[in-house]
Amino acid sequence: MRTILFTILSLACSVVVCAATVYKWVDENGVTHYSDQPYENAQKVTVQAPQTYSASHGLYSSPTQNPAPKAPSTAYTCSVVQPANDETFQNTSAVSFAAQASPAPGGGDQMVLLLDGAKVANFPSSGGSVTLDSVDRGQHTVQAVVQDPSGKALCQSTPVTFTVLQPSLLNPSNPNHRH
């Protein structure tokens, strides 16, 4: 019974508040005031009806009006097949790389090969192999990445580290390098 009485009183008060008259006046210091009580030289202000919102016409419309949800992206697995992790190449600057993804990228998705963080230019977008003729001496990292059309990574392989050993130009007969 209390709940019903409280609800009725709340509704009655809200109707009274919405229908209340508002007065506006400016005091001797130039400050504008608003009140629900009349004041000397106050003007009556017309208050518009409050803005309302109906959920049936807003963001939460019926399911038949919503656009179809975006299809989930393909779950890829990708790996660097060649070179093997910690492989060493001696007396050469040419290194062959191979990478694969399962399933093969399609629908705008593409595979890229990163050598030391930079994209390898001639690598096939669906995976495969490429040989680079000018890999500098030293330690390098290669990684395969499948990207969506916006460049977001959908799959990243474990980075593979390899080393290219070449005789120094300053000391070509270095005993630490085999010929």
Secondary structure, DSSP 4 states (H G I P E B T S, - for coil): -HHHHHHHHHHHHHHHHHT--EEEEE-TTS-EEEESS--TT-EEEPPPPPP---GGGSSS--GGGSPPPPPPPP--EEEEEESPTTEEEES-S-EEEEEEEESPP-TT-EEEEEETTEE-TT--TT-EEEEES-PPSEEEEEEEEEE-TT--EEEEPPPEEEEEE---SS-TT-TTS--
